[in-house]
Amino acid sequence: MPSARSIAAAAVGSLALLTGAAAGARYLVIRRRTAGMVRLADMIPVHSAHWREQQKAKGELLYVAIGDSAAQGIGASQPGRSYVGLLARSIRRETGRTVRVVNLSQSGARLREALEHLLPRLAKLHPDIVTVSIGANDIATFDPEQFERELRALYSALPPGAIVADLPSFYLGESERRVRVANEIVHRVAAELSLEVAPLHRTTRSRTAARTALRDVAADFFHPNDRGYAVWASAFEPPVLRTVRKLDRGTPAPPD
């Protein structure tokens, strides 16, 4: 029968192995995430160029998206596989009409940047469909009063019928707690201004954290990948399609 000393030594050795394995796994995750962040940063100008080209296209309907890097589709294998690209495809399929996409999103944008840089561009357009998904970049330095003030200013400037999304789930920790507070503000302000909310938090939250980490996120473990963006599009699609069904199918979008 093993002595108490030998059992203790074996336990210490096993603990050391587990600790070493955990440290090694953590190193590999950090290394992969860092490399992924570099790769995704290199894609920012590629996606921006794609959406600039899309703005030049003709379309019977005009779809305008306001957002941050998620609306740009960073993390998708192609810009067209972003949730904006998937929604544009759904609108075409639903209406049988051509769709021009003007993507006013900006990687890294917070509510402040949306107010300063994106809203003035929106004011020059006459969109048929508008989607808004922004605020996740405000969570790191979250101030509820500032968030509500800036969010209210943004939502107040949107055209009637615009569809706004609440913030996606961060799953765990302080960031998720802040997201829940932010989403209470999103829903309250949207209700006051009669804006429909796409349930992005509930839709992403329904995916377990482990499954999302393995399947739905890009190499930086933050942005969605193609599967993740399909989940995002599924949150937007019902209100977007309800909106386009109300459009007069015989009247093209007014010129911008």
Secondary structure, 3 states (H helix, E strand, C coil): CCCHHHHHHHHHHHHHHHHHHHHHHHHHHHHHHHHHHHHHHHHHHHHHHHHHHHHCCCCCEEEEEEECHHHHCCCCCCHHHCHHHHHHHHHHHHHCCCEEEEECCCCCCCHHHHHHHHHHHHCCCCCCEEEEECCHHHCCCCCHHHHHHHHHHHHHCCCCCCEEECCCCCCCHHHHHHHHHHHHHHHHHHHHCCCEEECHHHHHHCCCHHHHHHHHECCCCCCECHHHHHHHHHHHHHHHHHHHHCCCCCCCCCCC
